[in-house]
Amino acid sequence: ACIASKKNYKRGSLMLSLRMYFLVVIAAIPWVGATVAQAENSNILRPNAATQQKSNWVVTQKKKTWNVYCDEGRSINRMVNKRARPGDRIVIHGTCAENVTIPAHKPGLILDGKSTGTIKGVGQFGINILANGIMIKNLTVEGGGFGISVNQGSATIQNSKIRLASSIGIIVQNNGSATIVRSVIENNRRSGIEVTTGGYANIGDTTKPGPLADGNVIHNNGVLPGLPDYPFATGVKVKRNSQVTVIGNTITGNSGGGISIREQSFGLVTANLIDSNGWAAPAFIGGFGILLSEQSLINFDRDSTNDPKNYPNTTTSGLENSGYGFVCQGLSTYEGFYDVNPDGTEATDRVTGEDGDLSIADTCAGRFFSGGFFSGMPPLVSP
């Protein structure tokens, strides 16, 4: 009986110890959960000193900032596809040689070059944008067939350089849309910016007052080092039922012409400096400052006497465009202040060419005038 009593005592002590252990664990679970929740809610990552320098991400608010160190062999595409979530920011350090695609299910991404990051396109494009709400800023994009392609998606491109593309610097196509401000688009083989197949683009800042305020520099397209000059490159080309605002930009030195609007497209074009374009255009075609053709429409003002952007497009004296300043062909329509200031006074400058200011075919319709604003043009509507 005494032996049995000792066994029961040991069994009871063991059971008590197990109960105490489980009670301690269960009591600790809410504290652990609270600690994890606090860490998640704080949105702060504090890596130790040994790992902080190489850490490739930090958390800020509810979005993450990811760093891609190109010179260490890191990949922007891998970051976009494997780690970044919609709305995240990717900071690019050094030069990455790759074709970057932003898929439709990654809207809101920001690619930030911090003014030193570069993407060198090695194939069809440098950046191919299929998603909406993408931001490209402080970044240099070089090479590729297209430097940046906005294909069905939407993007803002600001404070960036797009250069040395074998075809087009920036193409906005297939109902895509883009806002392009404070950027340099230069030395691309065919055109600086092309908007096509139902695309829509704001080229230049539409809000700040005065000519050339926060516009882009679009120059020397058609000139690609190591290749013969391409004679048909245009600074801005709009075609195939597309729409643009081109406001406050410097458009100079493009081999074929300054701005062309063709194939049933529409443009609002005002307050641009348009110099020295069309210098390589064949004589049978001729260069131009602005070309309107094939049942397209152009408006040279914004239908408001108080609009700070209602300045004429101009050409610097001595830097006239080859051919004519403005050319209208093929059942197209023009309207607005071609050579008049916002207060109705005649402008001392206008878009001019070596052959004259205007070349308007009999098939074109429209008028320039010096009083009042015309409001009968179709409204510019974003797709």
C-alpha positions as CSV (number, residue, x, y, z in Angstrom):
1,A,0.0,0.0,0.0
2,C,2.9,2.3,0.8
3,I,4.5,1.7,-2.6
4,A,1.2,2.4,-4.4
5,S,0.8,5.6,-2.4
6,K,4.3,6.8,-3.5
7,K,3.5,6.0,-7.2
8,N,0.2,8.0,-7.0
9,Y,2.1,10.9,-5.4
10,K,4.7,11.0,-8.2
11,R,2.0,10.7,-10.9
12,G,0.1,13.6,-9.3
13,S,3.2,15.8,-9.1
14,L,3.9,15.1,-12.8
15,M,0.4,16.0,-13.8
16,L,0.6,19.2,-11.7
17,S,3.9,20.2,-13.4
18,L,2.4,19.6,-16.9
19,R,-0.7,21.7,-16.0
20,M,1.6,24.5,-14.8
21,Y,3.7,24.4,-18.0
22,F,0.6,24.6,-20.3
23,L,-0.8,27.5,-18.3
24,V,2.4,29.4,-18.7
25,V,2.5,28.8,-22.5
26,I,-1.2,29.7,-22.9
27,A,-0.7,32.9,-20.8
28,A,2.3,33.9,-23.0
29,I,0.5,33.5,-26.3
30,P,-1.5,36.8,-26.2
31,W,1.7,38.7,-25.2
32,V,3.6,37.3,-28.2
33,G,0.6,38.0,-30.5
34,A,0.5,41.6,-29.1
35,T,4.2,42.0,-29.7
36,V,4.0,40.8,-33.3
37,A,1.0,43.0,-33.9
38,Q,2.8,46.0,-32.5
39,A,5.8,45.3,-34.7
40,E,3.6,45.1,-37.8
41,N,1.7,48.2,-36.9
42,S,4.8,50.2,-36.3
43,N,5.9,49.6,-39.9
44,I,9.5,50.0,-39.0
45,L,12.3,47.6,-39.9
46,R,15.5,48.0,-37.9
47,P,18.2,45.7,-39.3
48,N,21.3,45.3,-37.2
49,A,24.5,47.1,-38.1
50,A,25.9,44.1,-39.9
51,T,23.0,43.8,-42.3
52,Q,21.7,47.3,-42.6
53,Q,24.0,48.4,-45.4
54,K,23.0,45.4,-47.6
55,S,19.4,45.4,-46.7
56,N,17.4,45.7,-49.9
57,W,14.1,46.9,-48.4
58,V,12.7,49.2,-45.7
59,V,9.1,49.7,-44.7
60,T,7.6,53.2,-44.8
61,Q,4.0,53.5,-43.8
62,K,2.0,50.8,-45.5
63,K,4.1,50.7,-48.7
64,K,7.6,49.4,-49.1
65,T,10.7,50.9,-50.6
66,W,12.9,48.4,-52.4
67,N,16.5,49.1,-53.5
68,V,18.0,47.5,-56.6
69,Y,21.8,47.6,-56.8
70,C,22.4,47.0,-60.4
71,D,26.2,47.0,-60.2
72,E,25.9,44.0,-57.8
73,G,23.9,42.0,-60.4
74,R,20.5,42.7,-59.0
75,S,17.5,42.7,-61.4
76,I,14.6,45.3,-61.6
77,N,12.4,42.7,-63.3
78,R,12.9,40.2,-60.5
79,M,12.1,42.9,-57.9
80,V,8.9,43.9,-59.9
81,N,7.7,40.3,-60.3
82,K,8.8,38.6,-57.1
83,R,8.7,41.1,-54.3
84,A,7.2,44.5,-55.1
85,R,3.5,44.9,-54.5
86,P,1.1,47.5,-56.1
87,G,2.1,51.0,-54.9
88,D,5.6,50.1,-53.8
89,R,8.6,52.2,-54.7
90,I,11.7,50.8,-56.3
91,V,14.9,52.8,-56.1
92,I,17.4,52.0,-58.8
93,H,21.1,52.3,-58.1
94,G,23.7,52.2,-60.8
95,T,23.1,50.9,-64.3
96,C,20.8,47.9,-65.1
97,A,21.0,46.4,-68.6
98,E,17.6,44.7,-69.0
99,N,14.1,45.1,-70.5
100,V,11.8,46.0,-67.7
101,T,8.1,45.0,-67.9
102,I,5.6,46.3,-65.4
103,P,2.6,43.9,-65.7
104,A,-1.0,45.0,-65.4
105,H,-1.4,43.4,-62.0
106,K,1.2,45.7,-60.5
107,P,-0.4,49.2,-60.6
108,G,1.0,52.2,-58.9
109,L,4.6,51.2,-58.8
110,I,7.2,53.9,-58.7
111,L,10.6,53.6,-60.4
112,D,12.9,56.2,-58.9
113,G,16.5,56.6,-60.2
114,K,17.4,59.2,-57.6
115,S,19.0,61.1,-60.6
116,T,21.8,58.5,-60.9
117,G,20.0,55.3,-61.8
118,T,20.0,54.1,-65.4
119,I,18.2,51.4,-67.4
120,K,19.8,50.3,-70.6
121,G,17.3,48.6,-72.8
122,V,18.9,45.6,-74.6
123,G,15.9,44.5,-76.8
124,Q,12.5,45.8,-77.8
125,F,12.3,48.4,-75.0
126,G,13.8,49.8,-71.9
127,I,10.6,49.9,-69.9
128,N,7.3,48.4,-71.0
129,I,4.3,49.7,-69.0
130,L,1.1,47.6,-69.0
131,A,-0.2,48.7,-65.6
132,N,-2.0,51.9,-64.5
133,G,-0.7,54.7,-62.4
134,I,3.0,54.0,-62.9
135,M,5.5,56.7,-61.9
136,I,8.9,57.0,-63.6
137,K,11.1,59.7,-62.1
138,N,14.7,60.9,-61.8
139,L,15.7,58.1,-64.1
140,T,17.8,57.8,-67.3
141,V,16.5,55.3,-69.9
142,E,18.9,54.5,-72.7
143,G,18.6,52.3,-75.7
144,G,16.0,49.7,-76.6
145,G,13.8,49.9,-79.6
146,F,11.4,52.0,-77.6
147,G,12.9,53.7,-74.5
148,I,9.6,53.7,-72.7
149,S,6.4,52.0,-74.0
150,V,3.1,52.9,-72.4
151,N,0.9,50.1,-73.8
152,Q,-2.7,50.2,-72.6
153,G,-1.5,51.3,-69.2
154,S,-0.9,54.8,-67.8
155,A,2.1,56.6,-66.5
156,T,3.7,59.8,-65.3
157,I,7.2,60.4,-66.5
158,Q,9.0,63.3,-64.8
159,N,12.5,64.6,-64.3
160,S,13.9,61.8,-66.5
161,K,16.1,61.4,-69.6
162,I,15.0,59.2,-72.4
163,R,17.7,58.8,-75.1
164,L,19.5,56.7,-77.7
165,A,16.5,54.5,-78.5
166,S,16.9,52.8,-81.9
167,S,13.3,53.7,-82.8
168,I,11.2,56.0,-80.5
169,G,12.1,57.6,-77.1
170,I,8.6,57.4,-75.6
171,I,5.6,55.7,-77.3
172,V,2.1,55.9,-75.9
173,Q,-0.1,53.3,-77.7
174,N,-3.2,51.1,-77.7
175,N,-5.4,53.5,-75.6
176,G,-2.5,54.1,-73.1
177,S,-2.1,57.5,-71.5
178,A,0.9,59.4,-70.2
179,T,1.8,62.7,-68.6
180,I,5.4,63.8,-69.4
181,V,6.9,66.7,-67.6
182,R,10.4,68.2,-66.9
183,S,12.2,65.5,-68.9
184,V,14.7,65.4,-71.7
185,I,13.9,63.3,-74.8
186,E,16.9,63.4,-77.1
187,N,18.9,61.5,-79.7
188,N,16.3,58.9,-80.4
189,R,16.5,57.4,-83.9
190,R,12.9,58.0,-85.3
191,S,10.9,60.2,-83.0
192,G,11.2,61.7,-79.5
193,I,7.6,61.1,-78.5
194,E,4.9,59.2,-80.5
195,V,1.3,58.9,-79.5
196,T,-0.6,56.4,-81.6
197,T,-3.6,54.0,-81.9
198,G,-5.9,55.8,-79.5
199,G,-3.3,57.0,-77.1
200,Y,-3.5,60.2,-75.0
201,A,-0.7,62.3,-73.6
202,N,-0.1,65.5,-71.7
203,I,3.3,66.7,-72.9
204,G,4.4,69.6,-70.7
205,D,2.9,71.0,-67.6
206,T,-0.7,72.2,-68.1
207,T,-1.0,74.0,-64.8
208,K,1.9,76.4,-64.2
209,P,1.7,79.9,-65.8
210,G,3.9,81.2,-68.5
211,P,5.5,79.7,-71.6
212,L,8.1,77.0,-71.0
213,A,7.1,76.5,-67.4
214,D,7.9,72.9,-66.4
215,G,7.9,71.7,-70.0
216,N,10.2,69.1,-71.6
217,V,13.2,69.5,-73.8
218,I,12.7,67.4,-76.9
219,H,15.7,67.8,-79.2
220,N,18.1,66.3,-81.7
221,N,15.9,63.2,-82.4
222,G,17.0,61.6,-85.7
223,V,20.6,61.9,-84.6
224,L,22.0,58.6,-83.1
225,P,25.7,58.3,-82.7
226,G,27.3,55.8,-85.0
227,L,24.4,55.8,-87.5
228,P,23.5,58.1,-90.5
229,D,21.1,60.9,-89.6
230,Y,17.5,59.8,-90.0
231,P,15.7,62.4,-92.1
232,F,12.1,61.9,-90.9
233,A,12.4,62.1,-87.1
234,T,9.8,64.3,-85.4
235,G,10.0,65.8,-81.9
236,V,6.4,64.9,-81.2
237,K,4.3,62.7,-83.6
238,V,0.6,62.1,-83.0
239,K,-1.3,59.7,-85.3
240,R,-4.1,57.1,-85.6
241,N,-7.0,58.7,-83.6
242,S,-4.9,60.0,-80.8
243,Q,-5.0,63.1,-78.6
244,V,-2.4,65.3,-77.0
245,T,-1.7,68.5,-75.2
246,V,1.7,69.9,-76.0
247,I,2.3,72.9,-73.8
248,G,5.4,74.8,-72.7
249,N,8.1,72.6,-74.3
250,T,11.3,73.3,-76.0
251,I,11.3,71.4,-79.3
252,T,14.4,71.9,-81.3
253,G,16.8,70.4,-83.7
254,N,14.7,67.3,-84.7
255,S,15.8,66.1,-88.1
256,G,12.3,65.8,-89.8
257,G,10.1,68.4,-88.1
258,G,8.9,69.7,-84.7
259,I,5.3,68.5,-84.1
260,S,3.1,66.4,-86.5
261,I,-0.6,65.6,-86.0
262,R,-2.0,63.1,-88.5
263,E,-4.6,60.5,-89.2
264,Q,-7.7,61.9,-87.5
265,S,-5.9,63.0,-84.4
266,F,-6.3,66.1,-82.2
267,G,-3.8,68.4,-80.5
268,L,-3.9,71.4,-78.2
269,V,-0.5,73.1,-79.0
270,T,0.5,76.3,-77.2
271,A,3.4,78.1,-75.5
272,N,6.1,76.0,-77.1
273,L,9.5,77.1,-78.4
274,I,9.9,75.4,-81.8
275,D,13.4,76.0,-83.3
276,S,15.6,74.6,-86.1
277,N,13.5,71.5,-86.9
278,G,13.4,69.7,-90.3
279,W,17.0,70.3,-91.2
280,A,17.5,66.8,-92.7
281,A,14.0,66.4,-94.4
282,P,14.1,65.6,-98.1
283,A,13.3,68.5,-100.4
284,F,10.3,66.8,-101.9
285,I,8.7,66.5,-98.4
286,G,10.1,69.6,-96.7
287,G,10.6,70.2,-93.0
288,F,8.2,72.0,-90.7
289,G,7.7,73.5,-87.3
290,I,4.1,72.1,-87.0
291,L,2.4,69.8,-89.5
292,L,-1.4,69.0,-89.5
293,S,-2.7,66.5,-92.0
294,E,-5.2,63.7,-92.8
295,Q,-8.4,65.0,-91.3
296,S,-6.9,66.1,-88.0
297,L,-7.6,69.1,-85.8
298,I,-5.4,71.5,-83.9
299,N,-6.2,74.3,-81.5
300,F,-3.6,77.0,-80.7
301,D,-5.4,78.2,-77.5
302,R,-7.3,76.9,-74.6
303,D,-10.6,78.7,-75.1
304,S,-10.3,81.0,-72.1
305,T,-9.1,84.7,-72.0
306,N,-7.7,84.2,-68.5
307,D,-5.7,81.0,-69.1
308,P,-2.1,81.5,-68.2
309,K,-1.0,79.0,-70.9
310,N,-2.5,81.0,-73.8
311,Y,0.8,82.1,-75.3
312,P,1.7,81.6,-78.9
313,N,4.2,79.0,-80.1
314,T,7.4,80.8,-81.1
315,T,10.6,80.4,-83.0
316,T,13.9,82.2,-82.1
317,S,15.0,84.6,-84.7
318,G,17.8,83.1,-86.7
319,L,16.8,79.6,-85.8
320,E,13.9,79.1,-88.2
321,N,12.6,75.7,-89.0
322,S,13.3,74.2,-92.4
323,G,10.3,74.6,-94.7
324,Y,7.3,76.4,-93.2
325,G,6.4,77.3,-89.6
326,F,2.9,75.7,-89.9
327,V,1.8,73.4,-92.6
328,C,-1.9,72.3,-93.0
329,Q,-2.9,69.5,-95.5
330,G,-5.6,67.0,-96.2
331,L,-9.1,68.1,-95.0
332,S,-7.8,69.2,-91.6
333,T,-9.0,72.0,-89.3
334,Y,-7.1,74.6,-87.3
335,E,-8.2,77.3,-84.9
336,G,-7.0,79.8,-82.3
337,F,-4.2,82.2,-81.6
338,Y,-1.3,81.4,-83.9
339,D,0.4,84.8,-83.5
340,V,-1.5,86.6,-80.8
341,N,-0.8,87.2,-77.1
342,P,-3.4,86.4,-74.4
343,D,-4.3,90.1,-74.2
344,G,-5.1,90.2,-77.9
345,T,-2.0,92.1,-79.0
346,E,0.0,90.8,-81.9
347,A,3.0,88.6,-80.8
348,T,6.4,89.7,-81.9
349,D,7.3,86.0,-82.4
350,R,5.5,83.1,-83.9
351,V,6.5,79.7,-85.4
352,T,8.4,80.5,-88.6
353,G,10.2,78.6,-91.3
354,E,12.9,79.4,-93.8
355,D,10.2,79.3,-96.6
356,G,7.7,81.3,-94.6
357,D,5.2,81.2,-91.7
358,L,2.3,79.4,-93.2
359,S,1.5,76.8,-95.9
360,I,-2.2,76.0,-95.9
361,A,-3.8,73.8,-98.5
362,D,-7.2,74.7,-100.0
363,T,-8.6,71.5,-98.4
364,C,-7.9,72.8,-94.9
365,A,-10.5,74.8,-92.9
366,G,-10.0,77.2,-90.1
367,R,-9.0,80.7,-89.1
368,F,-6.5,82.7,-87.1
369,F,-7.8,85.8,-85.4
370,S,-6.8,88.5,-82.9
371,G,-10.0,89.0,-80.9
372,G,-12.1,86.7,-78.8
373,F,-11.6,82.9,-78.3
374,F,-13.1,80.2,-80.3
375,S,-14.8,77.4,-78.3
376,G,-16.2,75.3,-81.1
377,M,-13.3,72.7,-81.2
378,P,-14.1,69.3,-79.8
379,P,-13.1,68.9,-76.2
380,L,-9.9,67.0,-75.3
381,V,-11.2,64.0,-73.5
382,S,-8.9,61.4,-71.9
383,P,-9.8,57.8,-72.8
